[in-house]
Amino acid sequence: MDGMDRTILVVGTYDTKNAELDYLAEVIRGQGGRVRTVDVSVLGDPESPCDHSKHEVAEAAGSSMAEAIAGEDENFAMQIMARGATALAQRLYQVGAFDGVIVLGGTMGTDLALDLCAALPLGVPKYVVSTVAFSPLIPAERLAADIQMILWAGGLYGLNAVCKASLSQAAGAVLGAARAVRKPGVERPLIGMTSFGKTVLRYMAALKPALEERGFEVAVFHATGMGGRAFEALAAEGAFACVLDFAPQEVGNHLMGSQITAGADRMTNAGRAGIPQMVSIGCYDLVDFVGWQEPPEALRGQEVHAHNRLLSSVLMTGEQRRAMAREICAKLATARNETIFLLPLKGGNEWDRAGGPLHDADGLAVFVEEMRAACPPNVSLREIDAHINDEAFTAAVLEQFDAWRTAGVIETAS
């Protein structure tokens, strides 16, 4: 495929990393792509003019280079440049000026890159070449749902054979992504669903083909932090015709202080966007945490289920389940369209079935009691005398879905 119609936005501090940024651009052009350069320097200047100067970047932030320099604080200055680079990138993307972005930097450049990438829609290739890629310095909430990071090894100062290996891979990756990407389209109305693997939650195996037969496309998001972030990002854009948010565990993770979080806005964006939603209790009773670390302090001493070497889960107490129910209800209270909470009375994951390793009838009863008490008036609470993995749950979902289609609540597939 001819890549000359793919333009990559190359962003960095050209006063200190001119050679490295030029090398990135050289590799992209050498592969048939085009480049648009953005300088986010503060004190110095590039060796040759960029397509978008540092002055233009500062002005896009509603500021100026004079103000950035006068503050005499590098963090203050780079926050101005971060705001400006973000605003500029959004404006350029809206007019089709580039197809993918790559940002190069150390901690300063990475801080800026995270803001810029988070502001671009899902599906725009976003690459960050960073000396702190994958570092615990970078909190999950700063990461765009589809961001890609490559370690800038041996590249703190000047070009060499080691850092050229990183830079050339990054240049090829972003151009290749820009050529190959198929951005989320609107050929068929899209259903957003949350879940986990079929070992623990099985409803998607029956629901996905049934919804596709009705003319819809179904995207299932793995609710382990980043999957929830992608789900919420698309919901905020109004990308879904309907939401089946059946795995709310990320809400509990955030509430209980786990690092595996989809953010404070989890389970709110579909409601704010006016998207009809069904919500349920898949793994509501578990709090995930990083398996090779200690559980969050509030959860220590509770029963732990080790899923694998990366991920473990703590079983919630009754009071924690009450708090979970109240948190869900508070989030759903802001919804602006039809919202139904489907409450399977026999459990919310395969492990908590009667006879299962995490079965806790009393804990489930506490949650059910609190949901009945706290459910806001804009949410319909529908109890189902079944387990979430039973056919009866799937049948109830499809019955409600079809009723919404008939009533015009859900966009009818063409």
Secondary structure as UniProt FT lines:
FT   TURN            4..5
FT   STRAND          7..12
FT   HELIX           14..30
FT   TURN            31..32
FT   STRAND          34..39
FT   HELIX           54..60
FT   TURN            61..62
FT   HELIX           65..70
FT   HELIX           74..94
FT   TURN            95..96
FT   STRAND          100..105
FT   HELIX           107..118
FT   TURN            122..123
FT   STRAND          126..130
FT   TURN            131..134
FT   TURN            136..137
FT   HELIX           140..142
FT   TURN            145..146
FT   STRAND          148..151
FT   TURN            153..154
FT   HELIX           161..180
FT   STRAND          190..195
FT   TURN            198..200
FT   HELIX           203..213
FT   TURN            214..215
FT   STRAND          217..222
FT   HELIX           226..236
FT   TURN            237..238
FT   STRAND          242..245
FT   HELIX           249..255
FT   TURN            256..257
FT   TURN            264..268
FT   HELIX           269..272
FT   TURN            273..274
FT   STRAND          277..279
FT   TURN            282..285
FT   STRAND          286..290
FT   TURN            291..292
FT   HELIX           297..299
FT   TURN            300..301
FT   STRAND          304..306
FT   STRAND          311..315
FT   HELIX           318..332
FT   TURN            333..334
FT   STRAND          339..344
FT   TURN            345..346
FT   HELIX           350..352
FT   TURN            354..355
FT   TURN            357..358
FT   HELIX           361..374
FT   TURN            377..378
FT   STRAND          379..384
FT   TURN            388..389
FT   HELIX           391..407
//
